[in-house]
Amino acid sequence: MTDVHARPETDTAPAAPGEAELAEAGLALEIDGAVATVTLNRPERRNAMTFATWRGLAAIGRSLPADVRVVVLRGAGPCFSAGIDLSMFSGDGEGFSDGSDAAATDRFIAELQEGYTWLRRPDIVTVAAVHGHAIGGGFQLALACDMRVVADDARFCMKEPALGLVPDLTGTKPLVEIVGIGRALELCLTARTVAADEAARLGLAEIVVPADGLDAAVADLVASLLAVNAGAAVATKRLLWEAAENTLEEQCAAERREQIGRLREMFGGKG
């Protein structure tokens, strides 16, 4: 496993960002026992994302309580997210330089990517509840989640190349893994819109439901996820994340290692 998938190695999580801080970032957070719901909460801007949004997402990931097992990402208002807030392109916006200081720009983008990478951690299962448009950074946020439950009015678009940019919020790897290099090229280089039914055919959506059934479908999925043994869920997610990069021999060894850990936990370390 790569470091970005691991739970932060601290005894206590950093303090969660407060409501005012989250509101400034265009986010809302609700934690109900083992379930955390993160809402993109700028409906007046169609949940367009800013640097503060991505930093806020990273702060949520760093401060998530240890007993949270499922994280649901959703959007307030008419859509999941319209992507990057284009008003940040005006003037001398933060982060938009001439690229002459490559090291500084690299650090800047890496900081923003942290808002996405924590969603792959093995100790949680992440679910994107997508309705309306999921464009650019919004599409990449959905791709960063383990599963996508999609309303039949959902529309996906990787818009960055049409703006002269590249998708840099961790979306290229899952997109290629899900749809293959040829289809990923076609989707990105045409910046065309993918409707919910095609998203299901391509594997971009695990579940497609009528728009008025999205909340119920997400609730049913979350209940099913929580019904599975927590330790087994963590170990299995870790195995599945490793599988693509492991040889068969390496994966067999990983399965043995994880199973030994489960047996020791179940039987108190005997045997």
Secondary structure, DSSP 8 states (H G I E B T S, - for coil): --GGGS--S-SS------HHHHHHTTEEEEEETTEEEEEE--GGGTT-B-HHHHHHHHHHHHH--TT--EEEEEESTT-SB--B-GGGGSSS-TT---S--HHHHHHHHHHHHHHHHGGG-TTSEEEEEE-SEEETHHHHHHHHSSEEEEETT-EEE--GGGGT----SS-HHHHHHHH-HHHHHHHHHHT--EEHHHHHHHTS-SEEE-GGGHHHHHHHHHHHHHHS-HHHHHHHHHHHHHHTTS-HHHHHHHHHHHHHHHHHHHTTT--
